[in-house]
Amino acid sequence: DGGITQSPKYLFRKEGQNVTLSCEQNLNHDAMYWYRQDPGQGLRLIYYSQIVNDFQKGDIAEGYSVSREKKESFPLTVTSAQKNPTAFYLCASSPGTGEPPAKNIQYFGAGTRLSVL
Amino acid sequence: AQSVTQLGSHVSVSEGALVLLRCNYSSSVPPYLFWYVQYPNQGLQLLLKYTSAATLVKGINGFEAEFKKSETSFHLTKPSAHMSDAAEYFCAVSDQRFPGAGSYQLTFGKGTKLSVIP
């Protein structure tokens, strides 16, 4: 089945620790995204990538880092510089090519819930 | 820049009653609009999208939305609520702040949580 896989489902971070959230897609999509979701705040864009080896900051990139070495993978690292990391993290992908609005439609993974110990 | 406003962070309806979730957008160009649904502890799933082919858009699970340019609205409706409709609903607009190699971002509203009372 085609889709987006996020792992782990639950993650705990200790003080001063970096943690990495995995996101893999087999939809052959060019574009991938990371969002942070907090209650009552909707989705806020952390980073996005339109093609391999290229990515751009979103609205709340501070304290996070990403890489895009392969088309199907877009891992997110929550660094120790992120002082309030507790949230639900969602990864998404979209075709990125073709005609709108089809190329804009984002498909989401099931999310990773990060908590601080 | 595009933005989306969802009126009402929480809406409660009785089972069998009409569901109306409101979404207003601001856009300097003709927008592409979407409604997504999120069940607890899950990702978002596309309900429907506005493509400009028709102002009344039908989606999955009996939901539909009407695009009204004069009111800059794209409200989501369902004639009869079912218990399984209880979820959070997000309206989104394509955001052309970051044009690139054909990929446009989506700007999401803050969401409306729908409760269905038996």
Interface residues (C-beta under 8 A of the other chain):
Chain A: I4 Q6 D30 A31 Y33 G40 Q41 G42 L43 L45 Y48 Q50 I51 Q56 G58 F88 L90 A92 S94 G96 T97 G98 P100 P101 K103 N104 I105 Q106 Y107 F108 G109 A110 G111 R113
Chain B: S9 Y32 F34 Y36 N41 Q42 G43 L44 Q45 L46 K49 Y50 T51 F90 S94 F98 G100 A101 G102 S103 Y104 Q105 L106 F108 G109 K110 G111
